[in-house]
Amino acid sequence: MTFSDLGLRAELLRAVEAQGYTTPTPIQLKAIPAVLKGGDLLASAQTGTGKTAGFTLPMLQRLADGPRPAKRQVRALVLTPTRELAAQVGESVADYGRHLTLRSHVIFGGVGQQPQVDAIRAGLDVLVATPGRLLDLHQQKHVDLSKVEILVLDEADRMLDMGFIHDIKKILRVLPEKRQNLLFSATFSNEIQALAGKLLDDPAMIEVARRNTTAELVDQAIYRVDREKKRDLLAHLITEHDWQQVLVFTRTKHGANRLAEQLSKQDIPSMAIHGNKSQSARTKALAAFKTGDLQVLVATDIAARGLDINELPHVVNFELPNVAEDYVHRIGRTGRAGSEGQAVSLVCVDEHGLLKGIERLIKRDLEKRIEPGFEPDPNAKPEPIENGRGKRSGGGGRNGGQGQRRQGQAAGQRSGGDEARAPRRRRGGRSGSRQA
């Protein structure tokens, strides 16, 4: 089946063809017809499945023949958890809507609000936003949400993890009662189902990947190594195998900075992105990484959420995540759209409990490797693991380190400035990146 079989108009088909896509992905095959019917939708799809086009294309089609928005009004609202994802969705809206006379804009944290106010003033067909800046502009009466026809919650599970539920409720209260609601999530967790029960009206349900599964095309391996040898092992693997475009995950912002600096000193071009980096620094690093000018991008979980890099070949867990589900999200950055990828985790004795939790979650034992010259000390003793808040806890607790669960993680994210809400910490802006 092709995109032309899905009932999309010629202008959208031209845009899809220009992007180089010919065959719809499973989520697109199911979501596009469902959205075109006008009903609510609850969809579970991992990142990299083409879900953005799955709601963007039919949303644009439904808006194309409708009335133009009045001043400060918005016809379709897409809420995302992070600035990077907002920018990517916004670029997809622009790419796919290039042959339509629709106006769109992106707002999120990191720059002044005046350019956003100016863009919204004439009215928008599509507004892509993170919750904090949207609430700010609404409270200042710069945006009118009373005429929203379509609401999209993208990566709703992450928005809940980041503590956005109260913001979402505030936004829902100012939306019109009659509208189309589209909720996309990586999982159908109990929390997501509870939100869907309050938000959606007799929704169509789509699930294209089982919960907490990992991509079949991703080669996953564990390298056992002492904690103090991790950096040298990573540099060795990158140079020995000539890895290009390597996305490396650390638990903390400080750890990301330190690792990027150390790799750069070893002639491996590296930069870090996390919530404490300015938006311009994050945008610059991501752009250089996508073009191949930057070999290694070191990121925390929240900064990397929503990153979409075509055919990313290598993901490295320099440190295992404290929450096992984040392992699935991390390695989901590679092995996309039929491309093979490699996910490598450097595991020291401190992280054995976390590793067991991950293997229980994905229901498989991961291949264990030892690189010659980097053999771990069999007598090494585990030490407490530093979490995202700079505190230390055991790595072998309940569920392999998940005893801290989401409360601790959310608190660590709030301190990072990635749009998770501390009082009066609302920002906005736009940057360029793309998502299929």
FILUM-235433 format. One line per 5 residues: number of its first residue (from 1); for each residue x, y, z of N, C-alpha, C. Coordinates in steps of 0.1 Angstrom, whole numbers, m for minus. Example, Ala and Ser with C-alpha at 12.3 -4.5 7.8 and 13.67 -1.06 7.14 Angstrom:
<pts>
1 = 132:m57:78:123:m45:78:132:m33:78 | 128:m22:71:137:m11:71:129:0:79;
</pts>
This chain:
<pts>
1 = 8:m12:0:0:0:0:9:13:0 | 4:23:m7:12:35:m8:4:46:m1 | 10:58:1:4:69:7:m9:74:m1 | m8:72:m14:m20:76:m22:m32:68:m19 | m30:56:m14:m41:47:m11:m48:51:3;
6 = m42:60:10:m48:64:23:m57:76:22 | m60:81:11:m70:92:9:m64:105:11 | m51:107:11:m45:120:12:m46:128:0 | m47:141:1:m49:150:m10:m35:152:m18 | m36:157:m30:m24:157:m39:m13:166:m33;
11 = m16:177:m26:m6:186:m21:2:179:m10 | m4:170:m2:3:163:8:11:152:2 | 6:145:m8:14:134:m15:26:140:m21 | 25:152:m27:37:158:m33:48:161:m22 | 43:165:m11:53:168:0:59:155:6;
16 = 51:145:7:56:132:12:67:127:2 | 64:128:m11:73:123:m21:86:131:m20 | 85:144:m18:97:152:m17:106:149:m6 | 100:143:5:107:139:17:114:125:15 | 111:119:3:117:106:0:110:94:6;
21 = 97:95:10:90:84:16:80:78:5 | 80:65:4:71:59:m5:60:50:1 | 65:42:11:56:32:17:53:37:32 | 40:37:36:36:41:49:41:30:59 | 45:35:71:49:26:82:36:20:88;
26 = 37:10:97:25:4:103:16:15:110 | 23:24:118:15:34:125:8:43:116 | 14:47:105:8:56:95:m3:49:88 | m2:36:85:m13:29:78:m26:29:87 | m24:28:100:m35:27:109:m40:41:113;
31 = m31:50:116:m34:63:122:m40:72:112 | m35:73:100:m39:83:90:m54:81:87 | m59:69:84:m74:68:81:m82:71:94 | m77:67:105:m85:69:118:m86:84:120 | m75:92:119:m76:106:121:m85:113:111;
36 = m84:109:98:m92:115:88:m107:113:90 | m111:103:98:m125:101:101:m130:111:111 | m121:117:118:m125:128:127:m127:124:142 | m126:111:145:m128:107:159:m115:108:167 | m116:105:180:m105:105:189:m96:93:187;
41 = m83:94:190:m74:83:188:m64:81:200 | m62:69:204:m52:65:214:m42:56:207 | m30:60:205:m20:52:198:m8:50:206 | m3:38:206:10:34:212:20:31:202 | 31:39:201:41:37:191:55:42:197;
46 = 65:34:196:78:38:200:83:49:191 | 93:57:195:99:67:187:106:60:175 | 106:67:164:112:61:152:103:53:143 | 90:53:147:80:45:139:73:53:128 | 76:66:128:69:74:118:56:80:124;
51 = 54:81:137:42:85:143:39:100:140 | 50:108:139:48:122:136:40:124:123 | 44:118:112:37:119:100:23:112:101 | 22:103:110:9:96:112:m2:105:117 | 2:115:125:m9:125:129:m8:138:121;
56 = 4:142:117:6:155:110:m1:155:96 | 0:144:88:m6:144:75:m21:145:75 | m28:137:83:m42:138:83:m47:150:90 | m40:155:100:m43:168:107:m43:179:97 | m33:180:88:m32:191:78:m43:189:68;
61 = m47:177:65:m58:175:55:m71:180:61 | m73:177:73:m86:182:79:m87:197:81 | m75:203:83:m75:218:84:m75:225:71 | m71:218:60:m69:225:47:m81:232:42 | m93:226:43:m105:232:37:m113:240:47;
66 = m108:242:59:m116:249:70:m114:264:69 | m121:271:78:m120:285:78:m107:290:84 | m102:301:80:m89:306:85:m91:311:99 | m81:310:108:m82:314:122:m83:329:123 | m90:334:133:m90:349:136:m78:352:144;
71 = m77:365:147:m65:370:154:m63:362:167 | m51:357:169:m46:350:181:m52:337:183 | m61:332:174:m67:319:175:m58:308:169 | m60:296:175:m53:284:170:m63:274:167 | m61:267:156:m71:257:151:m66:243:156;
76 = m53:240:155:m48:227:160:m36:229:169 | m36:223:180:m26:224:191:m19:211:193 | m6:211:191:2:199:194:11:202:206 | 9:194:217:17:196:229:28:185:229 | 40:189:232:52:180:233:59:182:246;
81 = 66:172:251:73:174:264:86:182:264 | 93:183:253:106:189:252:107:199:240 | 117:207:241:119:217:231:124:210:218 | 133:200:219:138:194:207:126:187:199 | 117:180:207:106:173:200:97:184:194;
86 = 94:195:201:86:205:195:92:210:182 | 105:213:181:111:217:169:110:207:158 | 111:194:161:110:184:151:96:183:145 | 86:183:154:72:183:150:69:195:141 | 74:206:146:71:219:138:77:218:124;
91 = 89:212:123:95:211:110:87:201:101 | 82:191:107:74:181:99:61:188:94 | 55:196:103:43:204:99:46:213:87 | 58:220:88:62:229:77:65:221:64 | 72:209:66:76:201:54:64:196:47;
96 = 55:190:54:43:183:48:33:193:44 | 32:205:50:22:215:46:27:225:37 | 39:223:30:45:233:22:37:237:10 | 28:229:5:19:232:m6:5:236:m2 | 3:238:11:m10:242:15:m8:257:21;
101 = m19:264:21:m19:278:26:m22:278:41 | m15:270:49:m17:270:63:m6:276:71 | m9:283:82:1:289:90:4:281:102 | 17:280:105:21:272:117:33:279:124 | 35:275:137:46:281:144:49:272:156;
106 = 61:273:161:66:265:173:69:274:184 | 65:271:196:69:278:208:74:269:219 | 86:273:225:91:265:236:102:273:243 | 108:268:253:117:276:262:131:278:255 | 137:289:260:151:292:257:153:305:250;
111 = 143:311:244:145:325:238:134:334:243 | 135:346:239:125:356:242:111:353:236 | 100:358:242:87:354:237:82:363:226 | 88:375:224:82:384:214:80:379:200 | 90:372:194:88:366:181:76:357:180;
116 = 74:350:191:63:340:192:50:348:192 | 49:358:201:37:367:201:34:372:188 | 44:377:181:42:383:167:36:372:158 | 42:360:158:37:349:149:23:345:152 | 19:345:165:6:341:169:m5:352:166;
121 = m1:364:166:m10:375:165:m20:374:153 | m15:370:142:m24:369:130:m33:356:130 | m31:347:140:m38:335:140:m30:324:134 | m31:312:139:m24:300:134:m33:288:131 | m30:281:121:m37:269:118:m31:258:127;
126 = m18:258:129:m12:247:138:m2:254:147 | m3:252:160:7:256:170:13:244:177 | 26:243:176:33:232:183:39:239:196 | 37:233:207:41:240:220:45:230:231 | 54:235:239:56:228:252:46:235:262;
131 = 42:228:272:31:233:281:35:246:288 | 47:248:293:50:259:301:49:273:294 | 55:274:282:54:286:275:40:289:270 | 33:278:266:19:280:261:10:286:272 | 12:281:285:4:287:296:8:301:298;
136 = 20:304:297:25:318:299:18:327:289 | 19:324:276:13:332:266:m2:333:267 | m9:322:271:m23:323:273:m27:332:285 | m20:331:296:m23:339:307:m20:354:304 | m11:357:295:m9:370:290:m19:375:279;
141 = m28:365:275:m38:368:265:m32:370:251 | m20:364:249:m14:365:236:m19:354:226 | m26:343:232:m31:332:224:m45:329:228 | m53:326:219:m67:322:221:m69:308:218 | m72:299:228:m74:285:226:m88:280:225;
146 = m97:290:224:m112:287:225:m117:281:212 | m109:281:202:m114:276:189:m106:264:184 | m98:257:193:m90:246:189:m99:234:184 | m97:230:172:m104:219:166:m98:205:168 | m84:205:169:m77:193:171:m66:195:181;
151 = m66:185:191:m56:185:201:m47:173:200 | m34:174:199:m25:163:199:m16:163:211 | m16:152:219:m6:150:230:4:141:225 | 16:146:222:27:137:216:36:133:228 | 40:120:228:48:114:239:42:118:252;
156 = 29:114:253:22:117:265:28:111:278 | 33:99:276:39:92:287:51:100:293 | 59:106:285:70:114:290:65:127:296 | 54:132:291:49:144:297:44:141:311 | 38:130:313:34:126:327:46:124:336;
161 = 56:117:330:69:114:338:75:127:342 | 74:138:334:81:150:337:72:159:346 | 61:155:350:53:163:359:44:173:352 | 40:171:340:32:181:333:17:179:334 | 13:169:342:m2:166:343:m10:178:347;
166 = m5:186:357:m12:198:361:m13:209:350 | m2:210:343:m2:220:332:m12:215:321 | m12:202:318:m21:197:308:m36:199:312 | m39:197:325:m52:200:330:m56:214:329 | m47:223:331:m50:238:330:m53:241:315;
171 = m45:235:306:m48:237:292:m61:232:287 | m64:220:292:m77:214:288:m89:222:292 | m88:229:304:m99:237:309:m102:249:300 | m93:253:292:m95:265:283:m98:261:269 | m98:248:266:m101:243:252:m116:241:251;
176 = m121:242:238:m135:240:236:m138:225:239 | m150:222:244:m154:209:247:m155:200:235 | m159:205:224:m160:197:212:m148:199:203 | m140:188:202:m127:188:195:m123:174:192 | m113:172:183:m108:159:181:m95:158:189;
181 = m93:147:197:m82:145:205:m74:133:201 | m61:135:199:m52:124:195:m41:123:205 | m40:111:211:m30:109:222:m20:98:218 | m7:102:217:3:93:213:13:90:225 | 16:77:227:24:74:239:33:62:235;
186 = 45:60:241:53:49:238:47:36:245 | 39:38:255:33:27:262:19:30:266 | 11:19:269:m2:21:274:m2:18:289 | 5:26:296:7:24:311:m7:27:318 | m7:24:330:m20:26:338:m23:41:338;
191 = m12:50:339:m14:64:340:m19:69:327 | m14:64:316:m18:68:302:m33:64:300 | m36:52:304:m50:48:303:m60:56:311 | m55:60:323:m63:69:331:m65:83:325 | m55:88:319:m56:101:312:m65:100:300;
196 = m63:89:292:m72:87:281:m86:86:284 | m89:79:296:m103:78:300:m110:91:303 | m102:101:307:m108:114:310:m108:123:298 | m99:121:289:m97:130:277:m104:126:265 | m104:113:262:m108:108:249:m123:103:249;
201 = m130:104:238:m143:100:236:m144:89:226 | m146:77:232:m148:65:223:m136:64:213 | m124:64:217:m113:65:208:m110:52:200 | m105:54:188:m99:42:181:m86:39:188 | m82:27:189:m70:23:196:m60:16:186;
206 = m48:21:187:m37:15:178:m25:12:186 | m20:0:184:m7:m4:191:1:m11:181 | 13:m5:178:21:m11:167:33:m17:173 | 36:m16:186:47:m23:192:43:m27:206 | 47:m39:210:44:m43:223:51:m34:233;
211 = 45:m33:245:51:m25:255:65:m30:259 | 74:m20:260:88:m22:265:96:m33:256 | 93:m33:243:101:m41:234:112:m33:228 | 123:m40:224:134:m33:218:135:m37:203 | 140:m28:195:140:m30:181:148:m42:177;
216 = 142:m50:168:148:m63:164:161:m61:156 | 162:m49:150:174:m47:141:186:m41:149 | 184:m39:163:194:m33:171:203:m45:177 | 216:m44:174:225:m53:180:229:m48:194 | 225:m55:204:227:m51:218:238:m59:225;
221 = 247:m52:231:258:m59:238:262:m52:250 | 267:m59:260:272:m54:273:287:m56:273 | 294:m45:276:309:m47:279:311:m45:294 | 316:m56:300:319:m55:314:332:m48:316 | 333:m38:325:345:m30:326:345:m23:340;
226 = 356:m20:345:357:m13:358:353:2:356 | 347:8:366:341:21:364:352:31:360 | 364:30:365:374:40:361:380:38:347 | 377:27:341:382:24:328:371:26:317 | 360:31:321:349:33:311:353:43:300;
231 = 358:54:304:361:64:294:371:59:284 | 382:53:289:392:48:279:387:37:271 | 378:28:276:372:18:268:363:24:257 | 355:34:260:347:41:250:355:47:239 | 366:54:243:374:60:233:381:49:224;
236 = 385:38:230:390:27:223:381:21:213 | 368:19:217:358:13:208:355:22:196 | 354:35:199:351:45:189:362:45:178 | 375:46:183:386:47:173:389:34:167 | 389:23:174:392:10:169:382:5:158;
241 = 369:8:160:359:4:150:355:16:141 | 361:27:142:358:39:134:343:42:135 | 338:43:147:324:47:148:322:61:145 | 312:64:137:308:78:134:294:80:140 | 290:92:143:277:95:148:273:86:160;
246 = 280:88:171:278:80:183:270:89:193 | 258:84:197:250:90:208:253:83:221 | 259:91:230:263:85:243:254:90:254 | 249:81:263:240:85:274:248:85:287 | 246:95:295:251:95:309:239:98:318;
251 = 241:96:331:230:98:340:228:113:344 | 239:120:345:239:133:350:244:143:340 | 240:156:342:245:167:334:260:169:336 | 265:169:348:279:170:351:287:159:344 | 282:147:345:289:136:338:289:137:323;
256 = 279:143:317:279:145:303:289:155:299 | 290:166:306:300:176:304:314:171:305 | 317:164:316:330:158:318:334:148:307 | 325:139:303:328:129:293:331:136:280 | 323:146:276:325:152:263:339:159:263;
261 = 342:166:274:355:173:274:367:163:273 | 365:151:280:376:141:280:378:135:266 | 367:132:260:368:126:246:374:136:236 | 370:149:238:376:159:229:391:160:230 | 395:158:243:410:159:245:417:147:239;
266 = 409:136:236:415:125:229:413:125:214 | 410:137:209:408:139:195:396:132:189 | 386:131:198:373:126:193:363:137:195 | 359:144:184:351:156:185:337:153:193 | 335:159:204:324:156:212:318:169:218;
271 = 304:168:220:297:179:227:286:173:236 | 282:180:246:272:175:255:259:184:253 | 248:177:255:235:185:256:227:180:268 | 222:190:275:213:187:287:206:199:290 | 198:198:301:189:209:304:196:222:309;
276 = 208:221:313:215:234:317:222:241:306 | 223:234:294:228:241:282:218:251:277 | 223:262:271:214:271:265:208:265:252 | 197:271:248:190:265:236:199:266:224 | 206:277:223:215:279:211:226:269:211;
281 = 232:265:223:242:255:224:237:242:220 | 225:239:225:219:226:222:216:224:207 | 211:235:201:207:235:187:220:233:178 | 231:241:182:243:240:175:249:226:176 | 249:220:187:255:206:189:247:196:181;
286 = 234:197:181:225:187:174:227:189:159 | 228:201:154:230:203:140:243:198:135 | 254:200:143:267:195:139:267:179:140 | 260:174:149:259:159:150:252:153:138 | 241:160:134:233:154:123:240:155:110;
291 = 248:165:108:256:167:95:268:158:95 | 272:152:107:284:144:107:297:152:111 | 295:165:113:307:173:117:311:170:132 | 302:165:140:304:162:153:303:147:155 | 314:140:159:314:126:160:306:120:171;
296 = 307:126:183:300:121:195:291:132:201 | 279:128:204:270:137:212:267:130:225 | 270:136:236:268:130:249:256:137:255 | 246:129:259:233:135:263:228:128:276 | 220:136:283:212:130:294:199:125:288;
301 = 191:117:295:179:111:290:169:121:285 | 167:132:293:156:141:289:160:150:277 | 173:153:276:177:161:265:176:153:252 | 178:140:252:178:132:240:163:127:236 | 154:130:245:140:125:242:135:132:230;
306 = 130:124:220:125:130:208:135:132:197 | 148:131:200:157:133:189:155:123:178 | 155:127:166:152:119:154:164:121:144 | 173:111:143:184:112:135:184:100:125 | 183:103:113:181:92:103:193:83:103;
311 = 190:70:105:200:59:104:212:61:114 | 209:66:126:219:67:136:225:53:139 | 238:51:137:243:37:138:247:33:152 | 250:42:161:256:37:174:249:45:186 | 245:38:195:241:43:208:249:36:219;
316 = 254:44:228:262:39:239:257:43:252 | 254:33:261:250:36:275:263:37:283 | 269:49:284:281:50:293:278:46:307 | 266:49:311:260:45:324:246:40:322 | 242:29:328:229:24:326:219:34:333;
321 = 207:35:328:197:44:335:192:38:348 | 188:46:357:182:42:369:169:35:367 | 161:39:357:148:33:354:149:24:342 | 146:12:343:148:2:332:141:6:319 | 129:12:320:122:16:307:130:26:299;
326 = 138:34:306:146:44:298:157:37:289 | 161:25:293:170:17:284:163:15:270 | 150:12:270:143:10:258:142:22:250 | 139:34:256:139:46:250:152:50:244 | 163:48:252:176:51:247:180:44:234;
331 = 179:31:234:184:23:223:174:24:211 | 162:30:214:153:32:203:157:43:194 | 168:50:197:173:60:188:180:54:176 | 183:41:177:190:35:165:182:23:161 | 185:17:149:178:6:144:164:10:139;
336 = 163:22:133:150:27:129:147:25:114 | 134:24:111:130:24:97:137:14:88 | 140:2:94:146:m8:86:161:m8:86 | 167:2:93:182:3:93:187:m4:105 | 199:m11:103:205:m18:115:212:m8:124;
341 = 213:m11:136:220:m2:146:226:m10:157 | 235:m4:164:242:m11:175:240:m3:188 | 237:m10:198:236:m4:212:245:m11:221 | 255:m3:226:265:m9:235:263:m2:249 | 264:m11:259:264:m6:273:276:m9:280;
346 = 282:0:287:294:m2:295:290:m4:309 | 292:m16:315:286:m19:328:297:m23:338 | 297:m16:349:306:m19:359:299:m26:371 | 306:m30:381:301:m38:391:289:m31:399 | 290:m17:399:279:m10:406:266:m12:399;
351 = 266:m15:386:253:m15:378:247:m29:375 | 252:m39:382:247:m53:379:233:m54:383 | 228:m47:393:214:m48:397:206:m41:386 | 210:m29:381:203:m22:370:202:m31:358 | 213:m38:355:213:m47:343:203:m58:344;
356 = 202:m64:356:192:m74:358:178:m69:356 | 176:m57:361:162:m51:359:159:m49:345 | 169:m45:337:167:m42:323:164:m56:316 | 171:m66:319:169:m79:312:156:m85:316 | 151:m83:328:138:m87:332:127:m80:324;
361 = 129:m67:322:120:m59:315:118:m63:300 | 130:m65:293:129:m68:279:128:m83:277 | 129:m91:288:127:m105:287:137:m112:278 | 150:m108:280:161:m115:273:174:m112:280 | 183:m121:279:197:m119:284:205:m112:273;
366 = 212:m102:277:220:m94:267:234:m101:267 | 240:m101:255:253:m106:253:264:m99:261 | 272:m106:269:282:m100:277:296:m102:270 | 303:m90:269:316:m91:262:327:m85:272 | 339:m89:270:350:m83:277:361:m79:266;
371 = 365:m66:265:374:m62:255:388:m64:261 | 397:m71:253:411:m74:257:417:m60:261 | 424:m61:273:430:m49:278:422:m41:287 | 409:m44:288:400:m37:297:392:m47:306 | 399:m58:309:392:m68:318:389:m62:331;
376 = 376:m65:336:373:m60:349:379:m67:361 | 381:m61:372:387:m67:384:377:m76:390 | 379:m89:391:369:m98:396:366:m95:411 | 375:m88:418:373:m85:432:368:m71:435 | 364:m64:425:359:m51:426:346:m51:434;
381 = 345:m41:443:333:m40:452:324:m29:446 | 311:m31:446:301:m21:441:301:m8:450 | 299:3:444:297:16:451:283:21:448 | 277:30:457:264:36:454:264:44:440 | 253:44:434:252:50:420:247:64:422;
386 = 253:74:415:248:88:415:236:89:406 | 225:95:410:213:96:402:213:110:396 | 202:114:389:201:127:383:201:139:392 | 200:137:405:199:148:414:212:150:422 | 223:142:417:236:144:424:237:136:437;
391 = 227:128:440:227:119:452:230:105:448 | 234:97:458:238:84:455:229:74:461 | 227:63:454:218:52:459:223:39:453 | 219:28:459:223:15:455:218:12:441 | 226:4:433:222:1:420:215:m13:419;
396 = 214:m20:431:207:m33:430:195:m34:438 | 188:m22:439:175:m22:447:164:m29:440 | 152:m26:445:140:m32:440:139:m30:425 | 136:m41:418:135:m41:403:147:m36:396 | 159:m40:402:171:m36:396:174:m21:396;
401 = 171:m15:407:174:0:407:162:8:405 | 150:3:403:139:11:400:131:15:413 | 137:12:424:130:16:437:128:31:437 | 137:39:431:135:53:431:124:57:421 | 122:49:411:111:50:402:110:65:396;
406 = 98:69:393:97:81:385:98:94:394 | 94:92:407:95:104:415:109:110:415 | 119:102:418:132:107:418:137:112:405 | 133:105:394:137:109:381:131:123:377 | 118:124:381:111:137:377:118:148:384;
411 = 122:146:397:128:157:404:141:161:398 | 149:151:394:161:154:387:159:161:374 | 148:159:367:146:165:354:141:180:357 | 134:182:367:129:196:370:141:205:372 | 152:200:378:163:208:380:171:211:367;
416 = 168:203:357:176:204:344:171:215:335 | 159:221:337:155:232:329:148:228:316 | 145:215:314:140:210:301:125:212:301 | 120:223:304:105:226:304:98:219:315 | 104:210:323:96:205:335:95:217:344;
421 = 84:217:352:80:230:357:85:233:371 | 94:242:372:96:249:385:89:263:383 | 85:269:395:78:281:394:85:292:385 | 77:298:376:81:309:367:93:305:358 | 94:292:355:105:287:346:99:283:333;
426 = 94:293:326:87:290:314:94:298:303 | 97:291:292:105:297:281:99:294:268 | 105:299:257:99:296:244:109:299:233 | 106:294:220:115:296:209:113:286:198 | 123:285:189:122:276:178:136:273:173;
431 = 138:260:169:150:257:163:147:246:152 | 158:243:144:155:234:133:160:220:135 | 152:210:133:155:196:132:143:189:126 | 144:176:123:132:171:116:129:157:121 | 117:153:118:112:140:122:103:134:111;
436 = 105:122:108:98:116:97:83:114:101;
</pts>
